[in-house]
Amino acid sequence: MSIDLSKPGLEAPEPTGMMDKAAPRTALATSGGAMACAACCVLPVAFPAIALAGGGAVLVWIDAATKVVIVAALLSVIGAWGWVIYRARSTGKRTAKATLLMMRIATTVLALGLAFPVYEPFIIKLIKG
């Protein structure tokens, strides 16, 4: 079905330079309704699948990055101890107790991380009961 604009009284409106205000409002209301439906109905169904996929991806990344992170941590702690010793010798001053305490904590955490394969079976036995 087409409209014949050649008949009198059916001329196309002249452009006035003003934008129709109803169209953006209608689009906003429609998109708002769609968002409300998505938040109400779709997200509770889709969120568990999204969370499981994201969690699996994080676990795979952690598994792949473990060796690199262990090497980086080892180099960081060795480098920090080297810097502490270098600064103590070059300045002739004693190293602050807080610095030594933090370095001991870092070294202990690194040693626990490196030794994890040794005590992991015991932790698993404790968890299983």
Buried (B, 14 or more C-beta within 10 A) or exposed (E): EEEEEEEEEEEEEEEEEEEEEEEEEEEEEEEEEEEEEEEEEEEEEEEEEEEEEEEEEEEEEEEEEEEEEBEEBEEEBEEBEEEBEEEBEEEEEEEEEEBEEEBEEBBEEBEEEEEEEEEEEEEEEEEEE
